[in-house]
Amino acid sequence: MGGHFTAGRRSGVLALAAGLLAVAPLAAVAQAPPVVPRTTTALPPTAPVEPFTAPPPPALLPTDTLTQLVFGDPLPPLPGSLEDRYLQELDARRQFQYGTWRGTTLTAFPNSLLWEPPLAVKKDPRMQLLYSNLPNYVGGNTVDTSIGMTMGLYRAEFEAADFATQLDIFGLVLTRLSPDDLMLADYRFGLPLTFRWGWWQAKLAYEHTSAHLGDELIRASGRVTQSFAKDEVVVGVGRYLFDSLRVYGHVGYAFSFQVPGLEGTTREKTRFDVGFEWFLRQPTGWAGTPFAAVNIECRGDQQYDANYTFQAGWLWRNPTMRLGTVRVFVERYDGHSPYGQTIRDRERFTSVGFGFDY
């Protein structure tokens, strides 16, 4: 009986274990939390990321290129080279420049003009030669020359204002030559106070003129030298209508007046002229550019009988230097003589000219 009990007991334990194994998965399933389906939210598209590029280096100034490094060492400009002269000019300009009250900049000996002498005004300072078909007392053609220039003395520029003023000085000798000798000579001297604001220019000047005859002409023609001299106050105004087209006008009054045969009335002491000129103001390079200029002058000592000057030709220009404009041109003149000793002579001539202007 004990054997049967042990065997039955063992069978019951095995049966209970088998039942627990069968029920355990069902209990685990029953106790596990429900599975929640996972949802994904689409992200907004992002812009493509561009690869990083370094910013370009700043533009080099002319002076920067003069001190670039070569194998880690500074390379100074060669003495006498363009770079060397450029640096010397900048340094010299700074030594003649200083600031004053409220940012005003004063510059001694500026290297440009605020009022440039008009191209077709015959008595303005420049270097020029005219070979004309005008006959002279010994026959043949005539040569007119201008030898002179304008120099800037002092300039004042005002901060935050497109306005500048400058004091200049000029000297000039005008001559008429025959194939053999000097016929006529006019000497001129002046102190212009000039202005510039935007497209406008102006000048207020004292100008002196005296006229003389050549010795050979006196002996050959019997002309007598008479005193001719003027001291004038001259006002000029000009404007650029476009970048290359300038119009201008002058009015002059002689407060000291010595002209043969004239009493020196207010009418006789006054003169004026108007004109225009068309040329490229910027550097022209080797090719150059065409130009044209016209001037009409009326003088009281010539009864206001108009004098006409027409010019057309080719021009090369570097506006940053003195006498930096070179011209080759044809000129037509119709009017009274521009020389003081022969102001009553009527002249018409065509000439070929070569000139240097500021």
C-alpha positions as CSV (number, residue, x, y, z in Angstrom):
1,M,0.0,0.0,0.0
2,G,2.8,2.3,0.7
3,G,4.2,1.8,-2.8
4,H,0.9,2.6,-4.4
5,F,0.7,5.8,-2.3
6,T,4.2,7.0,-3.3
7,A,3.6,6.3,-7.0
8,G,0.2,8.1,-6.9
9,R,1.7,11.0,-5.1
10,R,4.5,11.3,-7.6
11,S,2.0,11.2,-10.5
12,G,-0.1,14.0,-8.9
13,V,2.9,16.3,-8.5
14,L,3.8,15.7,-12.2
15,A,0.3,16.4,-13.2
16,L,0.2,19.7,-11.2
17,A,3.5,20.8,-12.6
18,A,2.3,20.1,-16.2
19,G,-0.9,22.1,-15.5
20,L,1.0,25.1,-14.1
21,L,3.3,25.1,-17.2
22,A,0.2,25.1,-19.4
23,V,-1.5,27.9,-17.6
24,A,1.6,30.2,-17.2
25,P,1.7,31.5,-20.8
26,L,-2.0,32.3,-20.7
27,A,-1.4,34.3,-17.4
28,A,1.5,36.1,-18.9
29,V,-0.5,37.0,-21.9
30,A,-3.4,38.1,-19.7
31,Q,-1.1,40.3,-17.5
32,A,1.0,41.9,-20.3
33,P,-0.1,45.5,-21.3
34,P,-1.7,46.0,-24.7
35,V,0.7,46.7,-27.5
36,V,0.2,50.4,-28.7
37,P,1.1,50.8,-32.4
38,R,4.0,53.3,-32.9
39,T,3.3,56.2,-35.2
40,T,6.0,58.5,-36.7
41,T,5.7,62.1,-37.6
42,A,7.4,63.3,-40.8
43,L,9.9,66.1,-40.2
44,P,9.8,69.2,-42.5
45,P,12.4,69.1,-45.3
46,T,15.6,71.0,-44.4
47,A,17.5,73.2,-46.9
48,P,20.6,71.7,-48.2
49,V,23.7,72.9,-46.4
50,E,26.1,74.6,-48.7
51,P,29.8,74.0,-48.2
52,F,31.6,76.8,-46.4
53,T,33.6,79.1,-48.6
54,A,36.0,81.7,-47.3
55,P,35.0,85.4,-48.1
56,P,37.1,87.0,-50.8
57,P,40.0,89.1,-49.7
58,P,39.4,92.9,-49.6
59,A,40.4,94.9,-52.6
60,L,44.0,96.0,-52.5
61,L,44.8,99.7,-52.5
62,P,47.6,100.9,-54.8
63,T,49.8,101.2,-51.8
64,D,49.1,97.7,-50.6
65,T,50.5,96.1,-53.7
66,L,53.8,97.9,-53.0
67,T,54.5,96.0,-49.8
68,Q,53.3,92.4,-50.5
69,L,55.3,89.6,-49.0
70,V,57.6,87.6,-51.1
71,F,58.9,84.4,-49.3
72,G,57.9,86.1,-46.0
73,D,59.9,89.3,-46.5
74,P,58.6,92.7,-47.5
75,L,59.7,93.8,-51.0
76,P,60.3,97.5,-51.2
77,P,59.7,99.3,-54.5
78,L,62.7,99.9,-56.7
79,P,64.1,103.4,-56.4
80,G,62.9,105.6,-59.2
81,S,60.1,103.2,-60.2
82,L,56.4,104.1,-60.6
83,E,55.6,102.6,-57.2
84,D,58.4,104.5,-55.5
85,R,57.4,107.8,-57.0
86,Y,53.7,107.1,-56.1
87,L,54.6,106.6,-52.4
88,Q,56.9,109.7,-52.4
89,E,54.1,111.8,-53.9
90,L,51.6,110.6,-51.3
91,D,54.0,111.3,-48.5
92,A,54.8,114.8,-49.8
93,R,51.1,115.6,-50.2
94,R,50.5,114.6,-46.6
95,Q,53.3,116.8,-45.4
96,F,51.6,119.8,-47.0
97,Q,48.1,118.9,-45.7
98,Y,46.5,119.4,-42.3
99,G,43.1,119.7,-40.7
100,T,41.6,122.7,-38.9
101,W,38.4,123.5,-37.1
102,R,35.4,121.2,-37.8
103,G,37.3,119.0,-40.2
104,T,38.3,121.6,-42.8
105,T,41.3,120.3,-44.7
106,L,44.0,122.7,-45.9
107,T,46.4,121.7,-48.6
108,A,49.4,123.7,-49.8
109,F,50.5,123.3,-53.5
110,P,47.5,121.1,-54.6
111,N,48.2,119.1,-57.7
112,S,45.0,119.9,-59.6
113,L,42.8,123.0,-60.4
114,L,39.3,123.7,-59.4
115,W,38.8,126.0,-62.4
116,E,40.5,124.7,-65.5
117,P,41.2,127.4,-68.2
118,P,38.8,126.9,-71.1
119,L,40.5,125.4,-74.2
120,A,39.4,128.0,-76.8
121,V,40.1,131.2,-74.7
122,K,43.1,132.6,-76.5
123,K,44.5,134.5,-73.5
124,D,44.3,131.8,-70.9
125,P,47.5,130.2,-69.6
126,R,48.8,127.1,-71.4
127,M,51.7,125.8,-73.6
128,Q,50.6,126.1,-77.2
129,L,51.8,126.7,-80.7
130,L,49.6,127.7,-83.7
131,Y,50.9,127.7,-87.3
132,S,48.5,129.8,-89.3
133,N,47.9,131.1,-92.8
134,L,47.8,134.7,-91.6
135,P,50.2,136.8,-93.7
136,N,52.7,139.0,-92.0
137,Y,54.8,142.1,-93.0
138,V,57.6,140.0,-94.5
139,G,55.4,137.5,-96.3
140,G,54.8,133.9,-95.4
141,N,52.8,132.4,-92.6
142,T,52.6,133.3,-88.9
143,V,53.3,131.4,-85.7
144,D,51.4,132.3,-82.5
145,T,52.7,130.8,-79.2
146,S,51.6,130.7,-75.6
147,I,54.1,130.0,-72.9
148,G,52.6,129.8,-69.4
149,M,50.8,127.8,-66.8
150,T,48.7,128.0,-63.7
151,M,49.9,126.7,-60.3
152,G,47.8,126.0,-57.2
153,L,48.9,127.6,-54.0
154,Y,46.4,126.7,-51.3
155,R,43.2,124.7,-51.2
156,A,40.5,124.5,-48.5
157,E,38.1,121.5,-48.5
158,F,35.2,121.4,-46.0
159,E,34.0,118.2,-44.3
160,A,30.6,116.8,-45.3
161,A,30.2,119.4,-48.0
162,D,30.9,119.1,-51.7
163,F,32.6,122.5,-51.8
164,A,36.2,123.6,-52.1
165,T,38.1,126.8,-52.7
166,Q,41.6,127.4,-54.0
167,L,44.0,130.2,-54.6
168,D,46.1,130.0,-57.8
169,I,48.7,132.0,-59.6
170,F,49.4,132.1,-63.3
171,G,51.8,133.7,-65.7
172,L,51.8,133.8,-69.5
173,V,53.5,135.4,-72.5
174,L,51.7,135.4,-75.9
175,T,53.9,136.0,-78.9
176,R,53.4,136.3,-82.7
177,L,56.4,135.3,-84.8
178,S,57.2,135.9,-88.4
179,P,59.7,133.6,-90.2
180,D,62.5,136.0,-89.1
181,D,61.6,137.7,-85.8
182,L,59.3,138.5,-82.9
183,M,56.4,140.8,-84.0
184,L,54.1,141.1,-81.0
185,A,54.2,140.1,-77.4
186,D,51.5,140.3,-74.6
187,Y,52.4,139.6,-71.0
188,R,49.8,138.4,-68.5
189,F,49.8,137.7,-64.8
190,G,47.0,136.8,-62.5
191,L,45.8,135.6,-59.0
192,P,42.5,133.6,-59.4
193,L,40.5,132.6,-56.3
194,T,38.6,129.6,-57.6
195,F,35.6,127.5,-56.3
196,R,34.0,124.2,-57.0
197,W,30.7,122.8,-55.7
198,G,29.3,119.7,-57.5
199,W,29.0,120.3,-61.2
200,W,29.7,124.1,-60.8
201,Q,33.0,126.0,-60.9
202,A,33.7,129.7,-60.5
203,K,36.6,132.1,-60.2
204,L,37.2,135.6,-59.0
205,A,40.6,136.9,-60.3
206,Y,42.9,139.8,-60.6
207,E,44.5,139.8,-64.0
208,H,47.1,142.2,-65.5
209,T,47.9,142.5,-69.3
210,S,50.5,144.6,-71.0
211,A,51.3,144.6,-74.8
212,H,54.5,145.3,-76.7
213,L,55.8,145.5,-80.3
214,G,58.9,143.7,-81.6
215,D,61.9,145.8,-82.6
216,E,62.1,144.5,-86.2
217,L,58.4,145.2,-86.8
218,I,58.9,148.8,-85.5
219,R,61.8,149.3,-87.9
220,A,60.1,147.7,-90.8
221,S,56.6,149.1,-90.5
222,G,57.2,152.4,-88.8
223,R,54.6,151.5,-86.1
224,V,55.0,153.4,-82.8
225,T,54.8,151.5,-79.5
226,Q,52.0,152.9,-77.4
227,S,51.2,152.2,-73.8
228,F,48.7,149.3,-73.5
229,A,48.0,148.0,-70.0
230,K,45.0,146.7,-68.1
231,D,44.4,145.6,-64.5
232,E,41.1,143.8,-64.4
233,V,38.7,142.1,-62.0
234,V,37.4,139.0,-63.7
235,V,34.5,136.8,-62.6
236,G,33.9,133.4,-64.3
237,V,31.2,130.8,-63.9
238,G,31.1,127.3,-65.5
239,R,29.1,124.2,-65.2
240,Y,29.2,120.6,-66.6
241,L,25.8,119.9,-68.2
242,F,27.0,116.3,-68.7
243,D,30.1,114.6,-67.7
244,S,31.9,115.7,-70.8
245,L,30.2,118.9,-71.8
246,R,31.1,122.2,-70.1
247,V,29.6,125.7,-70.6
248,Y,31.1,128.8,-69.1
249,G,31.3,132.6,-69.2
250,H,33.5,135.4,-68.1
251,V,32.9,139.1,-67.2
252,G,35.9,141.4,-66.8
253,Y,36.2,145.1,-65.8
254,A,39.5,147.0,-66.0
255,F,39.8,149.3,-63.0
256,S,43.2,150.5,-64.5
257,F,43.0,151.1,-68.3
258,Q,45.6,152.3,-70.8
259,V,44.5,151.7,-74.4
260,P,45.7,154.1,-77.2
261,G,42.9,156.3,-78.5
262,L,40.3,155.4,-75.9
263,E,39.2,157.5,-73.0
264,G,38.5,154.5,-70.7
265,T,34.8,154.8,-70.1
266,T,32.9,152.1,-68.3
267,R,31.7,150.6,-71.6
268,E,35.2,150.5,-73.0
269,K,36.6,148.9,-69.8
270,T,34.2,146.0,-69.8
271,R,34.5,142.7,-71.7
272,F,32.8,139.3,-71.6
273,D,32.9,136.0,-73.3
274,V,30.9,132.7,-73.4
275,G,31.7,129.3,-74.7
276,F,31.5,125.6,-74.4
277,E,33.8,122.6,-74.7
278,W,33.3,118.9,-75.1
279,F,36.0,116.4,-74.2
280,L,36.5,113.3,-72.0
281,R,37.4,114.5,-68.5
282,Q,38.7,111.1,-67.4
283,P,42.1,109.6,-68.3
284,T,41.9,108.8,-72.0
285,G,44.7,106.2,-72.3
286,W,46.9,105.9,-75.4
287,A,43.9,106.0,-77.8
288,G,42.9,109.6,-76.8
289,T,39.5,111.1,-77.7
290,P,38.1,113.8,-80.0
291,F,37.3,117.2,-78.6
292,A,35.6,120.4,-79.7
293,A,35.6,123.9,-78.2
294,V,34.0,127.3,-79.1
295,N,34.5,130.7,-77.6
296,I,32.8,134.0,-78.4
297,E,34.4,137.2,-77.0
298,C,33.1,140.7,-77.0
299,R,35.3,143.6,-75.7
300,G,34.5,147.2,-75.0
301,D,37.8,148.4,-76.5
302,Q,36.8,146.7,-79.8
303,Q,33.2,148.2,-79.8
304,Y,31.9,144.8,-78.8
305,D,32.5,143.4,-82.3
306,A,32.5,139.6,-81.6
307,N,35.6,137.5,-81.9
308,Y,35.0,133.8,-82.7
309,T,37.3,130.9,-82.0
310,F,36.5,127.4,-83.2
311,Q,38.6,124.3,-82.3
312,A,38.3,120.6,-83.1
313,G,40.9,117.9,-82.8
314,W,42.2,115.0,-80.8
315,L,43.1,115.0,-77.1
316,W,45.0,112.9,-74.6
317,R,44.4,113.5,-70.9
318,N,45.8,112.5,-67.5
319,P,43.9,114.8,-65.1
320,T,46.1,114.0,-62.1
321,M,49.2,115.8,-63.3
322,R,50.1,119.3,-64.3
323,L,50.1,120.0,-68.1
324,G,48.5,116.6,-68.3
325,T,46.3,117.3,-71.4
326,V,47.9,117.2,-74.9
327,R,45.9,118.4,-77.9
328,V,46.4,118.4,-81.7
329,F,43.7,120.4,-83.4
330,V,42.6,122.8,-86.2
331,E,41.5,126.3,-85.2
332,R,39.5,128.9,-87.1
333,Y,39.6,132.5,-85.8
334,D,37.5,135.4,-87.0
335,G,37.7,138.7,-85.2
336,H,39.9,141.5,-84.1
337,S,43.5,140.8,-83.3
338,P,43.9,139.3,-79.8
339,Y,47.2,141.3,-79.3
340,G,47.0,144.6,-77.5
341,Q,49.1,146.6,-79.9
342,T,47.0,145.6,-82.9
343,I,43.5,145.4,-81.4
344,R,41.9,147.3,-84.2
345,D,43.2,145.0,-87.0
346,R,40.7,142.6,-88.3
347,E,42.0,139.0,-88.8
348,R,40.6,135.8,-90.3
349,F,42.9,132.7,-90.3
350,T,43.0,129.0,-90.0
351,S,45.8,127.3,-88.0
352,V,47.0,123.9,-87.0
353,G,47.7,123.8,-83.2
354,F,49.6,121.7,-80.7
355,G,49.1,122.4,-77.0
356,F,49.5,121.3,-73.4
357,D,46.9,122.3,-70.9
358,Y,46.7,121.9,-67.2
